[in-house]
């Protein structure tokens, strides 16, 4: 990597995220008095928030499992959950390490090429955007009917998101072979995209799961925001939650830390509430999220690292013993965990 590219990587993946984290930490510290109520929260409430967070991870993992199987990678249900949560843990490291780890795992264990891994991620992003816009519009309508609160900016943005997502989902890339290394990668990605997005039943299932995840997220945020004095209806959080969740896909900080909170605070402000309160409350939710990631992600990372090492060792051994024969599919790992 050249010096300018190396410097750019450090600025984007290390320096800027650190600046965002420091600013967020300073803000939370200056408002630390409001966290006293959190320390007095019933243990049952904390456990409920943790369970809702874990349920969200499980649903999100199931979405990827559906798309993996569409592309011929029969990952087991429990194994898929472990890989996803381990990836969530890794994404708290600069450079989207967790996402790259998932790509490597699926390639080494199930033969899912990196281009198909990117295609799965891209299709899930588009379907998430579609679900975000749809349920956000439901929240806008419900908030207007019940409370008379209306945000033209948010409504327009959510409507545009639905239109763009539908347009992206309807794209059918040409399967025409292209020349050169980049051309071949584009061709393979296009093939993976067409297969994953072309399965309408799978796409509908992913959108349905995503809508369910957003409902649970709204309930979770309602509880977390109430801790700092923001008592709003579930409709309010059907807008704030999905918008913040989508921001994690495109942010440059580890796991969207700081960016997600800022986007959620902006949505809160657009609905007539305090920007600072929105930022503080979303930081509370982030704390619960991080706790669950650590509790689930560490053992999941240990387990999946062992399975990955075993698969790569088997592949190396097979390649060495019979260079002219293709490696095994390693599907036994998935069946062991069904």
LOLOFI-693289 format. One record per residue (C-alpha): residue in one letter; x negated, y negated, z. Coordinates in nm, 2 decimals. Layout:
N
kolpa/x/y/z
A/X/Y/Z
...
//
This chain:
338
kolpa/x/y/z
X/0.00/0.00/0.00
X/-0.14/-0.34/-0.10
X/-0.21/-0.61/0.16
X/0.09/-0.83/0.05
X/0.33/-0.53/0.06
X/0.19/-0.42/0.40
X/0.24/-0.77/0.53
X/0.59/-0.79/0.40
X/0.67/-0.45/0.56
X/0.55/-0.57/0.90
X/0.74/-0.90/0.87
X/1.07/-0.73/0.77
X/1.05/-0.42/0.99
X/0.86/-0.54/1.30
X/0.82/-0.91/1.33
X/1.18/-1.02/1.24
X/1.34/-0.74/1.45
X/1.13/-0.84/1.75
X/1.23/-1.20/1.71
X/1.60/-1.10/1.70
X/1.56/-0.87/2.00
X/1.38/-1.14/2.20
X/1.65/-1.40/2.12
X/1.93/-1.15/2.22
X/1.75/-1.06/2.54
X/1.71/-1.43/2.63
X/2.08/-1.49/2.57
X/2.18/-1.19/2.78
X/1.95/-1.30/3.06
X/2.09/-1.65/3.07
X/2.44/-1.50/3.10
X/2.34/-1.23/3.35
X/2.59/-1.34/3.61
X/2.87/-1.21/3.39
X/2.72/-0.87/3.40
X/2.79/-0.84/3.77
X/3.14/-0.73/3.70
X/3.00/-0.45/3.49
X/2.81/-0.31/3.79
X/3.14/-0.29/3.98
X/3.32/-0.10/3.70
X/3.46/0.24/3.80
X/3.24/0.53/3.71
X/3.54/0.68/3.52
X/3.55/0.38/3.29
X/3.18/0.41/3.21
X/3.22/0.78/3.14
X/3.52/0.71/2.92
X/3.32/0.46/2.71
X/3.04/0.71/2.68
X/3.28/0.98/2.56
X/3.44/0.74/2.31
X/3.09/0.65/2.18
X/2.99/1.02/2.15
X/3.32/1.09/1.97
X/3.24/0.82/1.72
X/2.90/0.98/1.65
X/3.06/1.32/1.61
X/3.32/1.18/1.36
X/3.05/1.00/1.16
X/2.84/1.31/1.15
X/3.13/1.51/1.02
X/3.17/1.27/0.73
X/2.81/1.34/0.62
X/2.86/1.71/0.67
X/3.15/1.70/0.42
X/2.94/1.52/0.16
X/2.64/1.75/0.22
X/2.86/2.05/0.15
X/3.00/1.90/-0.17
X/2.64/1.88/-0.29
X/2.57/2.24/-0.20
X/2.40/2.20/0.14
X/2.61/2.43/0.38
X/2.48/2.27/0.70
X/2.64/2.42/1.01
X/2.88/2.20/1.22
X/2.66/2.19/1.53
X/2.34/2.16/1.34
X/2.48/1.87/1.14
X/2.58/1.69/1.47
X/2.23/1.74/1.60
X/2.06/1.61/1.29
X/2.29/1.30/1.28
X/2.23/1.21/1.65
X/1.86/1.27/1.61
X/1.87/1.03/1.32
X/2.05/0.77/1.53
X/1.78/0.79/1.79
X/1.51/0.76/1.52
X/1.68/0.45/1.37
X/1.59/0.26/1.68
X/1.23/0.27/1.54
X/1.15/0.01/1.27
X/1.17/0.13/0.91
X/1.49/0.34/0.93
X/1.29/0.63/1.06
X/1.60/0.82/1.16
X/1.76/0.80/0.81
X/1.43/0.92/0.65
X/1.41/1.20/0.90
X/1.76/1.32/0.80
X/1.66/1.31/0.43
X/1.35/1.52/0.51
X/1.54/1.77/0.72
X/1.81/1.83/0.46
X/1.55/1.87/0.19
X/1.33/2.11/0.38
X/1.60/2.32/0.53
X/1.87/2.31/0.26
X/1.69/2.20/-0.05
X/1.90/1.88/-0.08
X/1.67/1.65/-0.29
X/1.59/1.30/-0.17
X/1.79/1.15/-0.45
X/2.09/1.35/-0.35
X/2.03/1.25/0.01
X/2.04/0.89/-0.10
X/2.35/0.96/-0.30
X/2.53/1.09/0.01
X/2.42/0.79/0.21
X/2.54/0.56/-0.07
X/2.88/0.72/-0.11
X/2.93/0.72/0.26
X/2.85/0.35/0.27
X/3.10/0.27/-0.01
X/3.38/0.48/0.17
X/3.29/0.31/0.50
X/3.33/-0.03/0.33
X/3.67/0.07/0.19
X/3.79/0.19/0.53
X/3.65/-0.12/0.70
X/3.84/-0.35/0.46
X/4.16/-0.15/0.48
X/4.18/-0.12/0.86
X/4.06/-0.48/0.90
X/4.35/-0.60/0.69
X/4.58/-0.40/0.91
X/4.43/-0.57/1.21
X/4.47/-0.91/1.05
X/4.84/-0.85/0.97
X/4.91/-0.70/1.31
X/4.74/-0.99/1.49
X/4.93/-1.25/1.28
X/5.27/-1.07/1.34
X/5.22/-1.02/1.71
X/5.02/-1.33/1.81
X/5.04/-1.58/1.52
X/4.65/-1.57/1.49
X/4.52/-1.58/1.14
X/4.18/-1.61/0.99
X/4.18/-1.69/0.62
X/3.80/-1.64/0.59
X/3.82/-1.29/0.75
X/4.12/-1.19/0.55
X/3.96/-1.30/0.22
X/3.64/-1.13/0.31
X/3.81/-0.80/0.40
X/4.02/-0.81/0.09
X/3.72/-0.87/-0.13
X/3.54/-0.58/0.05
X/3.83/-0.34/-0.05
X/3.81/-0.46/-0.41
X/3.44/-0.42/-0.43
X/3.45/-0.08/-0.26
X/3.72/0.05/-0.49
X/3.52/-0.07/-0.79
X/3.20/0.10/-0.66
X/3.39/0.42/-0.59
X/3.53/0.43/-0.94
X/3.18/0.40/-1.10
X/3.09/0.71/-1.31
X/2.72/0.68/-1.39
X/2.61/0.83/-1.72
X/2.44/1.17/-1.70
X/2.23/1.09/-2.00
X/1.87/1.19/-1.93
X/1.63/0.90/-1.89
X/1.26/0.90/-1.97
X/0.98/0.83/-1.72
X/0.96/0.89/-1.34
X/1.20/0.61/-1.25
X/1.44/0.72/-1.53
X/1.44/1.08/-1.40
X/1.51/0.96/-1.04
X/1.80/0.74/-1.17
X/1.94/1.04/-1.36
X/1.92/1.26/-1.05
X/2.08/1.00/-0.83
X/2.36/0.94/-1.08
X/2.43/1.31/-1.09
X/2.44/1.33/-0.71
X/2.66/1.02/-0.69
X/2.90/1.16/-0.95
X/2.94/1.49/-0.77
X/2.98/1.34/-0.42
X/3.21/1.06/-0.52
X/3.40/1.27/-0.77
X/3.54/1.51/-0.51
X/3.86/1.32/-0.43
X/3.96/1.56/-0.14
X/3.62/1.51/0.02
X/3.64/1.13/-0.03
X/3.99/1.12/0.12
X/3.87/1.32/0.42
X/3.57/1.09/0.48
X/3.79/0.78/0.46
X/4.05/0.94/0.70
X/3.77/1.03/0.95
X/3.63/0.68/0.92
X/3.97/0.53/1.00
X/4.00/0.75/1.30
X/3.65/0.64/1.41
X/3.75/0.28/1.38
X/4.06/0.33/1.60
X/3.85/0.49/1.87
X/3.60/0.21/1.83
X/3.87/-0.05/1.88
X/3.98/0.11/2.20
X/3.62/0.13/2.32
X/3.56/-0.24/2.24
X/3.88/-0.34/2.41
X/3.75/-0.19/2.74
X/3.40/-0.33/2.69
X/3.52/-0.68/2.61
X/3.76/-0.68/2.91
X/3.45/-0.64/3.13
X/3.34/-0.99/3.04
X/3.68/-1.15/3.05
X/3.80/-1.11/2.69
X/4.13/-0.93/2.71
X/4.27/-0.89/2.35
X/4.50/-0.65/2.17
X/4.37/-0.34/1.98
X/4.46/-0.52/1.66
X/4.19/-0.78/1.74
X/3.93/-0.51/1.77
X/4.05/-0.33/1.45
X/3.89/-0.63/1.28
X/3.59/-0.70/1.50
X/3.47/-0.34/1.54
X/3.47/-0.22/1.18
X/3.30/-0.54/1.06
X/3.02/-0.50/1.31
X/2.99/-0.13/1.23
X/2.94/-0.20/0.86
X/2.67/-0.45/0.94
X/2.45/-0.17/1.08
X/2.42/-0.03/0.72
X/2.26/-0.34/0.58
X/2.07/-0.50/0.87
X/1.69/-0.51/0.89
X/1.66/-0.45/1.26
X/1.63/-0.11/1.42
X/1.99/0.04/1.43
X/2.12/-0.31/1.36
X/2.03/-0.44/1.71
X/2.11/-0.81/1.72
X/2.26/-0.82/1.38
X/2.56/-0.61/1.47
X/2.62/-0.81/1.78
X/2.59/-1.14/1.59
X/2.83/-1.03/1.32
X/3.08/-0.91/1.58
X/3.05/-1.24/1.77
X/3.10/-1.43/1.44
X/3.42/-1.23/1.38
X/3.53/-1.30/1.73
X/3.47/-1.67/1.68
X/3.66/-1.66/1.34
X/3.96/-1.53/1.54
X/3.95/-1.83/1.77
X/3.75/-1.69/2.06
X/3.42/-1.79/2.20
X/3.11/-1.70/2.00
X/2.90/-1.66/2.32
X/3.16/-1.44/2.48
X/3.17/-1.22/2.17
X/2.79/-1.19/2.17
X/2.78/-1.10/2.53
X/3.06/-0.84/2.51
X/2.91/-0.67/2.21
X/2.58/-0.65/2.39
X/2.76/-0.46/2.67
X/2.89/-0.22/2.41
X/2.54/-0.19/2.27
X/2.41/-0.09/2.61
X/2.66/0.20/2.64
X/2.57/0.30/2.28
X/2.20/0.31/2.36
X/2.26/0.52/2.67
X/2.45/0.78/2.47
X/2.19/0.78/2.20
X/1.92/0.86/2.45
X/2.12/1.12/2.63
X/2.22/1.31/2.31
X/1.94/1.20/2.07
X/1.64/1.32/2.27
X/1.75/1.69/2.30
X/1.89/1.68/1.95
X/1.55/1.55/1.81
X/1.36/1.83/2.00
X/1.60/2.10/1.86
X/1.60/1.98/1.50
X/1.22/1.92/1.50
X/1.18/2.29/1.59
X/1.43/2.40/1.31
X/1.25/2.17/1.06
X/0.91/2.30/1.16
X/1.03/2.66/1.12
X/1.18/2.59/0.78
X/0.87/2.42/0.65
X/0.65/2.70/0.79
X/0.86/2.96/0.61
X/0.85/2.76/0.29
X/0.48/2.73/0.30
X/0.44/3.10/0.37
X/0.66/3.20/0.08
X/0.48/2.97/-0.15
X/0.15/3.11/-0.05
X/0.25/3.48/-0.08
X/0.43/3.44/-0.42
X/0.34/3.12/-0.60
X/0.55/3.22/-0.89
X/0.87/3.28/-0.70
X/1.11/3.01/-0.57
X/1.13/2.95/-0.19
X/1.43/3.08/0.01
X/1.72/2.86/0.09
X/1.69/2.88/0.47
X/2.07/2.89/0.50
X/2.03/3.12/0.80
X/1.96/2.82/1.02
X/2.30/2.68/0.94
X/2.47/3.01/1.00
X/2.30/3.06/1.33
X/2.47/2.74/1.45
X/2.82/2.79/1.32
//
